[in-house]
Amino acid sequence: MEGGRAMVMVMVMIRLWVREEVGLDVVEARLEKHQVLVTGSYDHEIRFWEAWSGICSRTIPRSGETGQVNRLAISPDKRYLAAAIHKKVNVYDIANSSSTPVVTFEGHTANVTSLSFHLGGKWLVTGSEDGTIRIWDLSNVFFGAFCGLCLTSYDNGAPVNDVCIHPNQGELISCDQAGSIKQWDLTENICTLELAPAGNVPIRSVTIASDGQCLVAGNNKGKCYVWKINAEGSPYPRFQAITKFPAHNKYLTRCLLSPDVKTLATCSADTTVKIWSISPNYEFKQEKVLLGHQRWVWDAAFSADSAYLVTASSDHVARLWEMASGETVRQYNGHHKAVVCCALHDGAG
């Protein structure tokens, strides 16, 4: 009996030592079992991962189905995964092990390059190389009656590279191959503002702060442009240019503001991810360069507490980075071709 107790005490002491040395308590608390981490690849597979263990918990093989996976998005309630696959969007039930989508949205005539869920889960927005932005109806999702209906379509006039939803849920911000950034009013169904910070140099990515006060865009030449978003009725322009800076010497693929709006991550063809700190007056300072990927880095996703970053690369690997140290804490291996998109939702559902 005493020997058994002694063994238990030894095991407890070892576990406490491991937690103290490795920091497992911190990691496990932040990447708890309710997280959803997904990657998409040119191998046509969509994989779900256990963030801390690195184990692939589920694969959507899409056997016999053509088209690479371009972008991924997780619904705010963590119930659904939207996957942009060539010209269409498949929506999967995350809790269901079936590889059959619950609904497919079809209507775009070229690659779907971006997608995002409405905060309340009522609709999904997509942007495409066909030059249109479409809003798809999800209002019947809670009743299990998906109809795949397109509610609205906007003619952007040039291939769309990225679209994000303003936190007020009433505006969209898009960027395109012609070098334009546009604001779309969802009430009036019109484009209310157009910016062209670098002429006709394509804008690759846009990201808006969670508090709706800052917009960052990155272009094909690796430069980032920053605007402060002023309130309606302000004496200053709605989008007030604040600064611009060279982020990479090569093609920029993604820029992403952290949920706490203290950090900007930029991904590039130069195989790196750069981390920029943001001061209260929107000064951007390079803090870290995340090294480890061997080829282009295509996509990134922050954890809800902004302490971790997931990245996807052409080297067939996705990585989990700790922001404090700038080190890789987990690597996700299993895809057979370039991993080009990732999505992480570890916040409240």
Helices and strands as residue ranges (DSSP letters): H 2-22, H 24-30, E 36-41, E 46-49, E 56-60, E 69-74, E 80-85, E 88-93, E 103-105, E 112-117, E 123-128, E 132-137, G 141-143, E 150-155, E 160-165, E 171-176, E 181-185, E 190-195, E 203-208, E 214-219, E 223-229, E 239-246, E 252-257, E 263-268, E 273-278, E 284-290, E 297-302, E 308-313, E 318-322, E 327-332, E 339-345
